């Protein structure tokens, strides 16, 4: 199949985008990398009246480093992060995760903002950025607002975008010198969507210990204080005392009813914590 006929716009700045996407008289889709939108257009799963291509907007390709965070423009590609053209403030977490996304051809075009806004539960950025405590900045008719990544995703393929809003950047906190992280995803083969994701961060300098069960049927399941999963190993990020029973209960409380799915997700998190403990 091929897409339905649609109009195409390529604005030069964010200010030019906002009136286009605020027009509720027609269906408008924003195209960043197009790695998800393209197939959906071809299969006619979406039939927009207008596609707004934001890849030519310089602001969305900028990276700004502050004292305690890095601000990544929404059109920065996975490959930009993988190849460290974006300064790494996460002790290798972002480049490592970027390098495991799909295939190189996809990473060359796919963008961090597009991936998050597409809100696929099995996508990598949602899980690792939730573990890191990242936020997104949205801009619309009412100005700008910031939302935690885990709150930005409302459900499968649903993001917290108000009418006329767009994502402009992602803010990732800098990790402390003693921070450790782990990330594990279960796939049948390289490049496929994950069936389960475990993400873990312990950052003693900031008093942070977070765990994420990703690739669920909807939003990731966040454990904001993961120390209770680790028992005596909490201080050192070890998985020797990992409480599989409690992890299973947390996943079940998050809405995962299938016992096999719960077990796969518990194992994914255990392996992520093991990776952090051996760092």
Protein Blocks (a to p, Z undefined) as FASTA:
>chain_A
ZZddddddddfbfklmmmmmmmmkbccdddfklmmmmmmmmnomaccfbdcdfklpmklm
cccddfkbccddfklcfklmmnopaccfegommmmmmmmgojfklmmmpcfklmmmnopa
kbmklmmmmmnopacddddfkopadddfklmpnbghiacddehiacfbdcdddddfkbcc
ddddddfbghiacfbdcdddddfknopacdddehiabdcdddfblmlmnmmmmmnopakl
ocfklmmmmmmmnopablklmmmmmmmmmmmmmmmmmZZ
